[in-house]
Amino acid sequence: MIKTIIFVVLFVVLAIVFAMGKGDMLIAGYNTASEEERRTVNIHRLRILMAIICVITAVYSGVLGFIGEDMVNGMIATIIFIVITIVFVIFANTWAKKK
């Protein structure tokens, strides 16, 4: 249970960092992108998406810690998390790009 609490707190702190407009160096891909590639990204929208996905990950970690050994509910939660993650990857590559 201690590990679960640590993960939840970690992702909530990361969500707060992204929501405050910091932590750009923690975004995979953006950190290593060239200046030209960075100009094609709406960083404000990308930070919003990152904050939301960190909160969702914190909730997912908490739910898994809460349900424990129940495999059926764990699989359902994992499938929902995977679908949400795919949706957010699509948003990061469409909504967070400058037009």
Backbone as JSON, one array per atom type, in Angstrom:
{
  "sequence": "MIKTIIFVVLFVVLAIVFAMGKGDMLIAGYNTASEEERRTVNIHRLRILMAIICVITAVYSGVLGFIGEDMVNGMIATIIFIVITIVFVIFANTWAKKK",
  "N": [[0.82, -1.19, 0.0], [2.03, 1.18, 0.61], [3.71, 1.67, -1.57], [1.81, 2.2, -3.54], [0.67, 4.58, -2.6], [2.9, 6.24, -2.8], [3.3, 6.29, -5.62], [0.87, 7.5, -6.42], [1.05, 10.02, -5.17], [3.38, 10.97, -6.44], [2.53, 11.2, -9.15], [0.47, 13.05, -8.87], [1.89, 15.27, -7.99], [3.47, 15.68, -10.28], [1.41, 16.35, -12.07], [0.59, 18.78, -10.98], [2.92, 20.26, -11.39], [3.0, 20.36, -14.22], [0.57, 21.69, -14.69], [1.14, 24.15, -13.62], [2.7, 25.23, -15.54], [5.28, 24.45, -15.83], [8.02, 22.09, -16.17], [8.58, 21.28, -18.8], [10.82, 19.93, -19.69], [10.37, 17.38, -18.9], [8.68, 16.17, -20.64], [8.43, 13.65, -22.87], [10.04, 13.49, -25.98], [9.39, 16.19, -26.63], [11.37, 17.33, -25.16], [13.71, 16.53, -26.46], [13.4, 17.56, -28.96], [14.11, 19.6, -31.83], [14.54, 23.19, -32.14], [12.99, 24.08, -34.26], [11.07, 22.03, -34.53], [9.87, 22.29, -32.04], [8.54, 24.68, -32.32], [6.3, 23.96, -33.7], [4.55, 22.95, -31.9], [1.91, 23.48, -29.64], [2.62, 24.4, -26.68], [1.28, 25.05, -24.35], [-1.2, 23.72, -24.53], [-0.21, 21.12, -24.67], [0.94, 20.86, -22.14], [-1.4, 20.95, -20.6], [-2.65, 18.55, -21.42], [-0.72, 16.74, -20.49], [-0.87, 17.19, -17.72], [-3.47, 16.31, -17.21], [-3.3, 13.58, -17.98], [-1.48, 12.72, -16.09], [-2.98, 12.98, -13.74], [-4.98, 11.12, -14.32], [-3.41, 8.8, -14.4], [-2.59, 8.73, -11.74], [-5.05, 8.25, -10.49], [-5.65, 5.76, -11.63], [-3.51, 4.21, -10.6], [-4.15, 4.36, -7.89], [-6.65, 3.08, -7.88], [-5.92, 0.49, -8.71], [-4.33, -0.22, -6.54], [-6.28, -0.22, -4.59], [-8.16, -2.2, -5.39], [-6.62, -4.45, -5.35], [-5.94, -7.86, -5.45], [-7.92, -8.65, -7.21], [-8.5, -9.89, -10.22], [-10.28, -9.58, -12.41], [-11.48, -7.01, -12.15], [-9.13, -5.57, -12.16], [-8.17, -6.04, -14.76], [-10.22, -4.83, -16.24], [-9.93, -2.16, -15.4], [-7.36, -1.71, -16.4], [-7.71, -1.99, -19.18], [-9.45, 0.16, -19.67], [-7.72, 2.25, -18.92], [-5.71, 1.97, -20.88], [-7.14, 2.56, -23.22], [-7.85, 5.25, -22.7], [-5.29, 6.35, -22.6], [-4.43, 5.97, -25.26], [-6.25, 7.68, -26.56], [-5.39, 10.14, -25.51], [-2.81, 10.26, -26.57], [-3.41, 10.57, -29.25], [-4.72, 13.08, -29.09], [-2.51, 14.62, -28.25], [-1.02, 14.61, -30.53], [-2.6, 15.92, -32.33], [-4.52, 17.99, -31.36], [-2.73, 19.44, -29.79], [-0.96, 20.48, -31.57], [0.28, 23.23, -33.46], [-1.6, 25.1, -35.75]],
  "CA": [[0.0, 0.0, 0.0], [2.94, 2.33, 0.65], [4.14, 1.93, -2.95], [0.69, 2.81, -4.24], [0.57, 5.97, -2.15], [4.04, 6.96, -3.38], [3.0, 6.52, -7.03], [-0.23, 8.46, -6.53], [1.59, 11.34, -4.82], [4.31, 11.34, -7.5], [1.81, 11.66, -10.34], [-0.26, 14.28, -8.54], [2.9, 16.34, -8.0], [3.77, 15.94, -11.69], [0.26, 17.05, -12.65], [0.66, 20.16, -10.5], [4.05, 20.89, -12.09], [2.57, 20.65, -15.6], [-0.51, 22.68, -14.64], [1.75, 25.44, -13.31], [3.44, 25.7, -16.71], [6.68, 24.04, -15.7], [8.25, 20.68, -16.46], [8.67, 20.95, -20.22], [11.92, 18.99, -19.91], [9.91, 16.05, -18.54], [7.8, 15.66, -21.7], [9.22, 12.85, -23.81], [9.93, 13.95, -27.35], [9.52, 17.66, -26.64], [12.67, 17.61, -24.55], [14.78, 16.28, -27.42], [13.05, 18.14, -30.26], [14.85, 20.79, -32.25], [13.77, 24.43, -31.99], [12.01, 24.13, -35.35], [9.99, 21.11, -34.17], [9.18, 22.83, -30.87], [7.65, 25.76, -32.76], [5.06, 23.39, -34.25], [3.77, 22.42, -30.79], [1.29, 24.41, -28.71], [3.11, 23.85, -25.42], [0.25, 25.23, -23.32], [-2.14, 22.59, -24.67], [0.5, 19.89, -24.34], [1.03, 20.82, -20.68], [-2.73, 20.58, -20.1], [-2.81, 17.12, -21.65], [0.18, 16.01, -19.59], [-1.41, 17.28, -16.36], [-4.65, 15.43, -17.14], [-2.9, 12.18, -18.01], [-0.85, 12.42, -14.8], [-4.07, 12.77, -12.78], [-5.61, 9.84, -14.66], [-2.48, 7.76, -13.97], [-2.66, 8.66, -10.27], [-6.31, 7.58, -10.16], [-5.49, 4.36, -12.03], [-2.65, 3.56, -9.61], [-4.92, 4.24, -6.66], [-7.68, 2.05, -8.07], [-5.26, -0.82, -8.69], [-3.95, -0.5, -5.16], [-7.49, -0.45, -3.81], [-8.82, -3.47, -5.72], [-5.7, -5.51, -4.95], [-5.74, -9.09, -6.21], [-9.09, -8.95, -8.04], [-8.01, -9.87, -11.59], [-11.28, -9.1, -13.36], [-11.55, -5.55, -12.04], [-7.82, -5.06, -12.57], [-8.13, -6.06, -16.22], [-11.14, -3.8, -16.72], [-9.27, -0.87, -15.15], [-6.22, -1.61, -17.3], [-8.23, -1.75, -20.53], [-9.93, 1.55, -19.69], [-6.54, 3.1, -18.89], [-5.05, 1.89, -22.19], [-7.97, 3.32, -24.18], [-7.68, 6.67, -22.39], [-3.93, 6.73, -23.0], [-4.43, 6.08, -26.73], [-6.98, 8.91, -26.9], [-4.55, 11.28, -25.19], [-1.71, 10.31, -27.54], [-3.99, 11.17, -30.45], [-4.88, 14.5, -28.79], [-1.2, 15.26, -28.2], [-0.51, 14.74, -31.9], [-3.51, 16.71, -33.17], [-5.0, 19.18, -30.67], [-1.6, 20.19, -29.24], [-0.12, 21.0, -32.66], [-0.13, 24.54, -33.99], [-2.19, 25.01, -37.09]],
  "C": [[0.87, 1.26, 0.0], [3.4, 2.69, -0.76], [3.04, 2.62, -3.74], [0.56, 4.28, -3.87], [1.7, 6.81, -2.74], [3.79, 7.28, -4.85], [1.91, 7.57, -7.21], [0.29, 9.87, -6.24], [2.53, 11.84, -5.9], [3.56, 11.9, -8.71], [0.96, 12.89, -10.07], [0.7, 15.46, -8.53], [3.28, 16.69, -9.44], [2.63, 16.7, -12.38], [0.27, 18.51, -12.23], [1.78, 20.92, -11.21], [3.65, 21.26, -13.5], [1.49, 21.72, -15.62], [0.03, 24.08, -14.34], [2.57, 26.0, -14.47], [4.92, 25.37, -16.67], [6.82, 22.59, -16.19], [8.3, 20.31, -17.92], [9.75, 19.91, -20.49], [11.53, 17.57, -19.54], [9.02, 15.41, -19.61], [8.66, 14.96, -22.74], [8.97, 13.35, -25.24], [10.09, 15.46, -27.46], [10.89, 18.05, -26.12], [13.8, 17.49, -25.57], [14.52, 16.89, -28.79], [13.92, 19.36, -30.57], [13.95, 22.02, -32.06], [12.68, 24.54, -33.06], [10.81, 23.23, -35.04], [9.2, 21.63, -32.99], [8.22, 23.95, -31.25], [6.34, 25.23, -33.35], [4.13, 22.87, -33.16], [3.2, 23.56, -29.96], [1.58, 23.87, -27.31], [2.09, 24.01, -24.31], [-0.75, 24.07, -23.35], [-1.47, 21.27, -24.29], [0.67, 19.75, -22.82], [-0.3, 20.42, -20.06], [-2.96, 19.08, -20.25], [-1.93, 16.3, -20.7], [-0.33, 16.05, -18.16], [-2.6, 16.34, -16.21], [-4.24, 13.96, -17.12], [-2.17, 11.79, -16.72], [-1.91, 12.18, -13.73], [-4.75, 11.43, -13.05], [-4.72, 8.67, -14.22], [-2.49, 7.61, -12.45], [-3.93, 7.94, -9.84], [-6.21, 6.09, -10.48], [-4.63, 3.61, -11.02], [-3.38, 3.36, -8.3], [-5.98, 3.16, -6.74], [-7.06, 0.67, -8.03], [-4.82, -1.19, -7.28], [-5.15, -0.83, -4.29], [-8.11, -1.81, -4.09], [-7.92, -4.67, -5.44], [-5.62, -6.67, -5.92], [-6.91, -9.45, -7.12], [-8.71, -8.78, -9.51], [-9.0, -9.29, -12.58], [-11.35, -7.58, -13.33], [-10.23, -4.9, -12.44], [-7.69, -5.02, -14.08], [-9.05, -5.0, -16.82], [-10.51, -2.43, -16.56], [-8.11, -0.66, -16.11], [-6.67, -1.33, -18.73], [-8.73, -0.32, -20.66], [-8.75, 2.51, -19.72], [-5.83, 3.12, -20.24], [-5.82, 2.69, -23.22], [-7.8, 4.81, -23.95], [-6.3, 7.15, -22.82], [-3.83, 6.88, -24.51], [-5.12, 7.35, -27.17], [-6.1, 10.13, -26.63], [-3.33, 11.37, -26.1], [-2.21, 10.93, -28.83], [-4.18, 12.67, -30.24], [-3.54, 15.23, -28.8], [-0.64, 15.48, -29.61], [-1.44, 15.5, -32.82], [-3.85, 18.03, -32.49], [-3.84, 20.05, -30.18], [-0.64, 20.68, -30.32], [-0.64, 22.35, -33.1], [-0.62, 24.36, -35.41], [-1.42, 25.88, -38.07]]
}
